[in-house]
Amino acid sequence: MKQYLDIKVSTFKDVRAMADKEPQPLRTILTSGEYKERVEAVRAVEYHSTEQKELKKKLPLFAMGVFSKERQAKKIREAVPLIALDFDGKDNEPDTEKPNLAFRAFKQVVDGDPYILYCGLSCSGKGWRVILPIHSTEKRKEHYMAAVRYFRKRYGMIADEACKDVAHAFFVSYDGKPYINENVKPFPYVLQAARLPPDRERADNTTEAVKMLLAIEKAEAENLMAFSNYEEWVKMGLAIASTFGEDGRVMFHRLSALCPEKYDEAAADTKYNNLIASASTLPSATVASVYWQLAEARRAKSVEEDFNF
């Protein structure tokens, strides 16, 4: 199993420095606690103030790659199969009167996500940094744009798009209890930059995508058994594919896994490819049918529990 946190990347003494000669393992940068006192000094002053910005400029940085000297894309010596996303408090919690509790509990919200290697507090202490492994370093930007869409649709969180450049550097940070998943899977999705929605408005928690994901999370928490019938499974997949397209792939896998005896990841992925390709020619199905099937599974479980002496 690939140990992504042991991958070495370039570090920089401060924002003006060239790359250090010896790249450092990500694990050391993220978990050693070496920068704890300096990071806490940044967090102790007013958020986004001039004083905080000046303190941050004195902190070391690291980049998602190995650079010969200058931190420029054309100077990169080794690309690494990782991307990092920053989620700033000012983008995700603009209304101080209505705190975004999900954003504040981001580590708990993403717990169990198969594609997240690391999640920890950002340097300011008001945001989050997330690191994902990717399939292809040649499609790094496409993976990044897909990840921005993924977090927006999956969790309703807005990532800073400026981090997509391979030469982007990140200030070191400190989190005493980061979320780490050593069994992470490489993020498989890609998205062309032109397809990313141009607006950066905060995702609406009443959107159909979020409603569906909440329904899935509830079904998983209740250990519901659903979609064991092939026809029901296909109908569910068609509804998800017709409504969400590629963005619904993760939903389809999670709904399919509600019947663990029949769930096969590779077979489900192939089926979803077919459903997306055929969605316009097959009889229409709406997500209302998915909610209905989940409700039926819940009723069946309730009856079974009532008479299970």
N, C-alpha and C positions, 0 to 999 in steps of 0.2 A: 504493500500500500504506500502510495506516494506521501511523504511527509512535507506538505506544502510550507509549513512554518519554518522548516529548516532551509528553505531556499534563501540564498544570499542576495542582498540588494545594496545599491550604493547609498551611502549616508553623506550628509553635509553638515559642517560645523555650525553654519547659520545661513541665512538667505543669500549672502554674498559669496560664500565659499565654493570652491570647486569640490568635486567628488573626492571623498577620502580614498586612499590607495587600496585599503582592504575592505571589501564589501562585508556586511554583517548579516547574520541569519535573522530573518523576520522575528523568530521566536524571542531572540534577545532584545530586539528593538521594542517589541510589544509587551513583553511580560517580565523583564528583568527588574523593573522598578527603579532603574538608574536615574530616571528623570523626574521622579515623583515630586521632590521638593520644588523644582523649578516650574513644573506644571501647576502645582498647587498655588504657587505665587501668581501665576497668570489667572487662575480661577478666583483668586481672592480680591481682585479689583473689578470695577464695573464692567459688565458685559458689553463688548463692542466699543469700549471707550478707547480714546487715544492711548492712554496708559497701557491698556491691555494689548493693543496692537504693537506697541513698542516692545513690550516684554516678550511677545511671541516671536518677534524678529530675531531675538537673541537665542532662541531655542534651536537645537539641531533639527534636521529634516531628513527624510528618506524618500526614495523614489521607487516605483515598481519596475526596476530594471538595473542593469549594471552599466555605468557610464565611464568612459575613459578619463575624461576630465570635466569638461563643461556639461551642464545639464541641458542638453539639446537633443531632440529626437534623432538628428543626423549623427550625433556623437555616441549613440547607444552601442554598447559592446555586446550586450546579451539581453534579449527580451525574456521576461519571465511569464509563466502562464497564470498570472494573477491580475485582478483589477481591484481597485479600492474606491469606494464611494463615501462621500461625506454627506451627512444629513444635518443641516444647520437649523438651529432653533428658530431663527428669524423667518425661515421659509415654512416650517412645519408648525409653528406655534405663534402666529402673528397676533392673535387676539389674547392679550394678557388677562382679560376678564374671564375667558373660558379656556382653562388649561387643557392641552391635548394630552390626556392621560395615557393614551396608547403610545404616543411618541415618547413620553417620559419613561415608560416601561418597555422600551423598544427591545431590549435584550430578551425579556420574557415573551414578547409578542412573536419574535422570530425563532424562538426556541423550537428545534425540530425541523427547521427548513433544511432540505437536503443539500442546498447549494451554498450555504453560508459557512465559511471557514472561521471567521472571527467577527465579533461585534463588541465594541467597547466605546467608552466615552471619548469624545473628541477633546482636543487641547483645552477649549474654553469651558468644558464641563456642561455645556448647554446643548450639545449635539452628539452625533454618533458617527463612528467610522466602521464601515463594513468591508470585509475583504472576501472575494469570491475567486476560486480557481476557474479557469476557462479552458475550453477545448483547443482553441487555436490562437497563438500569438499573432498570426498574420491577420486575424480578424478581430483584433483587440478592440478597436473603436466600435465595431458592429456589436460585439458582445456587451460593451459598456452601454451603448444606447438601448439595447434590449434589457439590460439590468435596470436602467432608469425606468423603463416602461413596466418592468416586472414589479418593482417595489411600489410604484404608483398604483398599479392595478391590484396587486396582492395585498398590500398593507396600507395603502392610502398615504404613503410617505414620499416626499419630494427630495430627490438627490440633487446635489450640486453638479451641474453638467460640465463645469470647468475642469473637473478632474479626469476627463476622458483622454487628455493628451498623455502619451507615455512619459513625457519629460516632466509632468506635473509632480511637484514635491509636496510631501505632507509633513506638517510639524509633528514631532514626537508627542506622545500623550501618556496618560497613566490611568489604568482602571484596575483596581485591586481584585475585581472578580469579573473578568471579561467572559463573554460567551465564546467557547472554542469547540469546534466539531472536527476532530481528527479524521472521522469517517466521511467527510464531505465528498460530494460528487461534483465534477466540473460543470459549470453553468453551460447548458447546451445551446441557448437561444442566441440568435443574431438579429439585428435590425439595422437597416440602412438609416443614416442620419436624416435623410429627407422625409422618412416616414414618422419621425417623432413629432408628436403634437407640439406646435410652436408656443402654446401658452404655458405658463408655469403656475396656474391657479391651483390652490390647494384642492386635492381630490375630495369629492363630495362623498361622505360616508353613507349616503342614501343611494348611491349608484347600484345598478344591478350586480356588478362584479363583486362589490363588497358584501352585498346582501347574500349572494351565493356562497362566498367564502365563509361568512359567518354561519350559514346553514351547514356547510361542510364541517366546520370546526365543532359545531354542536353535535352533529351525527357521530363524529369521531370520538368525542368525549363520552357519548352515551354507548359506544360500542355497538352501534346499529348494524344489523346484517341487511344489506340491500343489494339490488341489482344482480341477484344470483341467476335470474332468468335471462337467457341470451337476448330475447326480444326487448325486454326492459332495459338491458344494458345498452343495446344499440340505440334505442330511442333516447335514452339519457345522453349518450355521446353525440347524437345528431343535434339535440337541443343545445348542448354546450358549444359544439362546433359552429352551429348556425348563429348563435348569439355572440360568442366571444372570439371565434376564429382561433388563431395561434395562441392568443392570450389565455384561452381556456384549457390548454393542454395539461397544465398542472392540476386544474380542477378535475379534469377527466380521470387522471391517474388516482387522485385522492378518493373520488367517488367510486372508482372501480375497486380500490383496495378495501372498500367496506364489505366486500365478499372475498376475504383472504384466501379461501380455499380455491377460488378460480382465478384470482388476480395473477397475471404474468406481465411484468413491466414491459418487456420487449413486444409481446403480442398486443398489449394495450396501445403502445406507441404506434405500431403499424396500423391498428384499427383507426386511431385518431387521424393519421395521415389520410386514410381512405375516406373518412367522414368529412374532413375539410374539403377534399377534392370533389366529393359528391354532394355536398350540402345544397348546392343550387338545383340539383336534378332530383333529389329524393323528396318524399313527402315532408312538409314542414313540421317542425316540432318546436315547442316553446319551453322556456325554463320553468313555466308553471307546472309542466308534467314532472319535472325533477323534484320540485317541492312536494308535489302530490305523492310521488313514490317514496320520498323520505318520510312523509306523514304516515303512509301505509305501513312502512317498516316499523315506525315507532308504535303504531297501534298493535301490530302483530307481536312486538316484543312485550308490550304491556299485558296482553292476553296471556302470553306464555309465562310471564312472571306470576300472574295471578293464579294460574293453575299448576304451577310447578311446586308441588308439595314434597 
